[in-house]
Structure formats: C-alpha cells, structure tokens
C-alpha cells in the first residue's frame, strides 16, 4: 500500500480581509517550522489570493481557490476562471463544496464541468461530497454519495482515468460548522466506501493513491482520532483554520 502523505487544508470561506489573511499565513508559516510529512493547503477568499501568494513565497503552503467557473474567459459577470486563479498562484481548487451545492444551487453536472476545466488547466481538484442529516436519517447516505461521485466525476469515468493526485473530501453536511463531527468510525465507513468506489470505477492503484479528506467541525481535539483511521488521509477545515493557534495544532496533529 502507498503511504499517503497527510493533507490538511484550511478553507477560509468568506472570512478575513487582506491584512488578516497575510497575518494568518505568516503565523502559520512560523508554526510550520520543522514540520515534516504533512501537506498544508489554504483556500483564502479571492481578494486575498495574490497577497497570500506573496506571503507564502517559496514555502510549502499550497494555495487553493474556493471555487472557479468552468469557462476560461468571456461574458460571465461575477465569475472567475481557472486561468485567472492560476495567475494568482493557485495550484488547487475546491469544487462542489456543500455550501456551493445548497446555497448557490450547483448541480453535479456543473461540478463535473468545473472539474474537467480545472484538470485541463493543470489544477488539482478537491472535490467535495456529503449527505444531509435527512439523507443520513433516511438511510440513503451511500446512495447519495454514489450519485454525487458519479455525477461530479462523470468526465473521469468517461475517460476511464482519474489523476492520482485528485483529492476527494467527504463532508457530511450535518457536521459542517455545527460542532457535530462524524465519529471516526462513521467517517471511516464512508471513506472506505469512497475508496472502494474509486477502485471499482478506475483501478486499485488509483484507489490506493487518491487522498480522501474528512471535513465537518474538525478541531485540534478530534483530529488525531480521525487521522488514525485507515482511509482518512487528511482534513478540510473551516472554522478552526481561521486562527493560527488551532490551525497549527491541526497541522501538527502527529505531535499530539
Ligand atoms: P467547519 O467547515 O470545519 O467549519 O465545519 C468545514 C468545511 O466546510 O470545509
């Protein structure tokens, strides 16, 4: 089995101005000294990307956009293209976050187009899926997740190829920003299901290499238990990534 390097990502959502963003990055960089074998990524708001890129310099912090549009340019008022995000220094892009799906009505088809455009431009996509509380209570979790995977990754399925560095994120909607976390066992059950889905749809090498992050109220006091599960390769963190103190504790989870 491949040793998958842990991946800790901070999704700042619509928070922090440019100064606050740069301060947070600088404090995170300080906290990362001598950190080994963990990939660290942050996804600031669009307006702070360039300043954050400058602050990260040649450090190991990876930079992601929180969203992008599937077209490269044109009359799409209010949208931002992959080309623009690349210019701002992003290498990764979060796609299909549940807030995009629910608040901005993004469908699997739209997410699939974005994934396709992102990969064509050389981005590593972080594709999010997750069930709602009603869906979990109705016992349809796996069906919902399978539909999201099949719909959002349609192009990979058509091509019979998913790049090894693709990142999938399981974020149960009921755990995002609510303080409720899936238990490590609940999360592991889903992560195993996702990895098996990748194995069946592509091949065992891809399933072995693709990293699957957990997201939803990840905090310094629950990360170690989550990370000790076999198929949990990292975390996509919202609230706890907004303070250097908690984010540094998260990226240093191995030392806890
Ligand atoms: P949270 O958000 O850590 O604040 O629950 C996670 C996410 O939405 O990525």
Boltz pocket constraint, residues with backbone or C-beta under 6 A from the ligand:
constraints:
  - pocket:
      binder: B
      contacts: [[A, 11], [A, 171], [A, 175], [A, 176], [A, 177], [A, 178], [A, 179], [A, 215], [A, 216], [A, 217], [A, 218], [A, 236], [A, 237], [A, 238], [A, 239], [A, 240]]
      max_distance: 6.0
